[in-house]
Amino acid sequence: MTRHISRRAAIAGLAAALALQLPHHAMAGTSELSETLLSVVDDRRAAAAIGEFWIQHKRGGGPNPASLVNNLADMLHAQGWSGSSDPAELRRLFDAAARADYQRGETVTVAGWQLARSQANLCALAYFSTAGLL
């Protein structure tokens, strides 16, 4: 079933994804790290709607939860993250990673919106969580 995302839901989900800030136990196991990443999303349902739309329309099949978690952690590490729990540093690193995605052209189109791949990955992880697939 194809679901259309309202612009309001898309904007709310994007804002939730951009509000990323990781708590202190970010380097725990994959399951804990998934919840850590998702705990920073204010509106999981809005982010999940974006993630679901992206996964359903992605050529070659969608990503899996473990690869999404690893991708997001690797993305932060590539920006210089050493596992610090400083929210200001993590926000800065996540923003830098999203900007780097845009500069490299690593974007995805979701319901007519261009998102950084890192933002889409976080939304996809929210979808897996709300669908009970984590």
C-alpha positions in Angstrom: 0.0 0.0 0.0 1.4 3.4 -1.0 1.0 6.1 1.6 1.3 9.7 0.7 3.0 12.0 3.2 1.6 15.4 3.9 4.1 18.3 3.7 3.4 18.9 7.4 4.4 15.3 8.3 7.5 15.5 6.1 8.6 18.8 7.7 7.9 17.5 11.2 9.9 14.3 10.5 12.7 16.2 9.0 12.8 18.5 12.0 12.8 15.5 14.3 15.7 14.0 12.4 17.7 17.2 12.5 17.2 17.5 16.2 19.6 14.6 16.8 21.4 14.5 20.1 22.7 11.3 21.5 22.8 10.3 25.2 25.9 9.0 27.0 25.5 5.3 26.2 25.8 5.7 22.4 28.4 3.0 21.9 26.5 0.2 23.5 25.2 -2.8 21.5 23.4 -2.4 18.3 20.0 -2.7 19.9 20.8 -0.2 22.6 22.4 2.1 20.0 19.2 1.9 17.9 17.2 3.0 20.8 19.8 5.7 21.7 19.6 7.1 18.2 15.8 7.0 18.1 15.5 8.5 21.6 16.5 11.8 20.1 13.6 11.9 17.6 10.8 13.9 19.1 8.1 12.6 16.8 8.9 9.0 15.8 5.6 8.6 13.9 6.4 11.6 11.6 9.9 10.4 11.1 8.6 6.8 10.5 6.2 8.0 7.8 9.2 9.5 5.9 11.2 6.4 6.5 8.4 4.1 5.4 7.9 6.1 2.2 11.6 6.0 1.4 12.0 2.3 2.0 8.9 1.4 0.0 10.1 3.5 -3.0 13.8 2.5 -2.8 15.1 0.6 -5.8 16.9 -2.7 -5.0 15.1 -3.1 -1.6 15.4 -1.2 1.6 18.1 -1.1 4.2 18.0 -3.3 7.3 18.0 -2.0 10.9 21.6 -3.1 11.8 23.1 -1.5 8.7 21.2 1.7 9.5 22.5 1.8 13.0 26.1 1.1 11.8 25.8 3.7 9.1 24.6 6.4 11.5 27.4 5.6 14.0 30.0 5.5 11.2 28.7 8.8 9.9 29.3 10.5 13.3 32.7 8.9 13.6 33.7 10.2 10.1 32.9 13.7 11.4 35.3 13.2 14.4 33.0 11.7 17.0 34.9 9.6 19.6 31.8 8.6 21.6 31.4 11.8 23.6 28.0 12.4 25.1 28.2 16.2 24.7 24.9 17.1 23.0 26.3 20.3 21.4 29.2 18.3 19.9 26.9 15.6 18.6 24.5 18.1 17.0 27.3 19.8 15.3 28.7 16.5 14.0 25.3 15.3 12.8 24.7 18.7 11.0 28.2 18.4 9.5 27.4 14.9 8.2 24.1 16.0 6.7 25.9 19.0 5.0 28.6 16.6 3.7 25.9 14.3 2.3 24.4 17.3 0.4 27.8 18.4 -0.9 28.6 14.9 -2.2 25.1 14.6 -3.7 24.2 11.8 -1.3 20.5 12.6 -1.1 17.3 10.8 -1.4 14.0 12.0 -2.7 11.1 11.4 -0.4 7.7 12.6 -1.5 9.3 15.4 -3.5 11.7 16.4 -0.8 15.5 16.1 -1.0 16.9 14.7 2.3 20.5 13.9 3.2 21.0 10.2 3.2 21.9 10.3 6.9 18.6 12.0 7.6 16.7 9.4 5.6 18.5 6.6 7.4 17.4 8.0 10.8 13.8 8.2 9.5 14.0 4.6 8.2 15.2 3.4 11.6 12.2 5.2 13.1 10.0 3.3 10.7 11.5 -0.1 11.7 11.0 0.8 15.3 7.3 1.8 15.0 6.6 -1.2 12.8 8.0 -3.5 15.5 10.9 -4.7 13.3 13.8 -3.8 15.6 
